[in-house]
Amino acid sequence: MSALVYCPFPDAASAREVGQKLLAEGLIGCINIGAPIHSLFEWAGEHGEGEECPALLKTDASLLERAIARLEDLHPYEAPAILGWPCIAGKATAGWLAGLDGGNGSNVQQ
């Protein structure tokens, strides 16, 4: 089974940097970095707003918890919003993501 992770970043550069590390470590197969969005939020009892860049990361469900934990370590926010879930993928996508090695040195290249 495949999995997706959604996470906003302060800017596209930080999303790209974290995404490249997760790719190099074999924890994700792809990161899609979106155009800036306007976020309204509550943090530490106060309301705020700002611009962020959303990212959608694709991985295999067997790597989901490791990918989330590593993303949390690498993310520039103190307490990043990271949401991950298993999902059903098309055969080609599921096969591609099932080939991720999670840092075991045998990544399938696409």
N, C-alpha and C positions, 0 to 999 in steps of 0.2 A: 504494500500500500504506500502511496505517496503522502506527502504532507506539505503544508504551507505555513509560513510564519509572516505575520504582519508586524511592522515596527516603524514608527516615525523617527526621523533623525533631525538634528538641528539644521543640517544643510546637505546638499548632494555630495560634497567632498568627503564628509565623514561617513556617509552611507557607502560610498565607493571604497573607501579605505577598509572599512570593516568587512564589506562584501568580498573584497580581494583576499583578505586573510581567511575568511570562512571557505572560499573556493579553494585556496591553496591547501587548507587543512582537510579537504574532502568532505566537509560537513554540509555543503549545499551544492547544488548543480547550477544555480542561477540566482541572481538578484535583479529585480526590476526596480529601478529608482524613478519615482514619479516626479512630476512638476510640483513646485511648492504649493502647499495648502495652508489655509488659515485655520488655526486650532484655537478653540476656547476650552479652558480646562479649570479644574479645581485641584490645587496642590497645597498641602500643609495648611488647610483651612482658609485659603484665599483663592479668589478667582483670578485667572490670568488669560492672556491670549498672545499668540505669536505665530510666526511662519515656521513651518516644518516641511521636510521632504519625506513622503511616505515611501516605504520599501516593502516589496513582497518577495520573500525568499522561498525557493523551491528545494525540497529535499525528500529523502526517503523516510517513511514513518519510523523505521528502526533507528534513525539518527536524530529524530525530532528533539528529544530531551537534551542530548549532547549539543545540538546546534543552538538551542535556546540558552543553555547554560553558558556556552562560549560567547554568544551574542551579548548576553548580559555582562560578561567580563570585559568585552571590548568596547561596548557602547559608551559614548561620551557623557550621557546623562547619568546622574546619581541613581535614579530609579526609573529606567526606561520602561515604556509600555511595550511589552512583547506578548503577542498572542499567537499560539501555534495550534494547529489541528490536523489530524489525519484527513485525507480526502481521496476520492476516487479519481484516477487519472486515465487518460487514453492509454492504449497499449504501448505506443511509442514512448510517451512521456514516462510511464511507469517503468518501462525497461531501462530507460536512460537513468532515472533517479535510483533505481535498484542497483545500478553499477557504481554508485558512490562508495568510497572506501572508508570514510570517516577517519582518515589519517593513517590508514594501513599501507599506503604506498602503491595501490593498484587502481588508481582512478581510471575510469573509462572516459576518454576524450570525445567530445561532441563538437 
